[in-house]
Amino acid sequence: MLEIQKTLVSLDLIEKKFVCDLNVCKGACCVIGDSGAPITNEEQNILEELYPIVREYMTPEGIEAVDSQGWYIFDEDGDCVTPLINNNECAYTFKNPEGITMCAFEKAFHENKIDFLKPVSCHLYPVRITKYEEYDAVNYERNGICKSACEKGEKLGTPLFMFLEQPLTRAYGKEWFKELKIAAETYSKQKE
């Protein structure tokens, strides 16, 4: 682990290579999982506020899920998450013409209809943050759905933390990411 400000960062973020390959996985991270995407307290209000705009991009099943469950729910662990369609895919999704499951928030964002990209937990995936009283644990979540992303990352030589520069900076700021990059470079040199 690397200690960066008030976070403990798994070495996996430096050692693992990763680049999303949506043409292969088809957006499986929006479909497969134990529960919906984690939502922060701040994002709860954002989902509620932006839902009328984002709704136009969602599937009828997704709209039904939100209408019946709410903008967000609390899962078995007590975590605030996005609602799911039949305990499967996130309610805030749609399929693009290539059959890739995409985020309705992200589509509205790219069409300049909203200024919120998507929940930060989605933006960070496959990195997950666990908040503790003293620090945040920043970990890589291993799973088979991202096999093609790991292969593509190896081929391109892209470390996970560099692939996730934008969401990590969104979560912790530019200075934090700069410190992580310096720590990663130092760690890599020492390992050689």
Protein Blocks (a to p, Z undefined) as FASTA:
>chain_A
ZZehjaccdfklmmpgcdddfklnnommmmgcfbdcdddfklmmmmmmmmmmmmmmpcfk
lmmmmmmnojbdcdfkopacdddehhiadfkbccdfkopacdfklmmmmnopaccfbdfk
lmmpccdcdddfkbccddddddfklmmmmmmmmmnopafklmmmmmmmmmnojklmmmmm
mmmmmmmmmmZZ
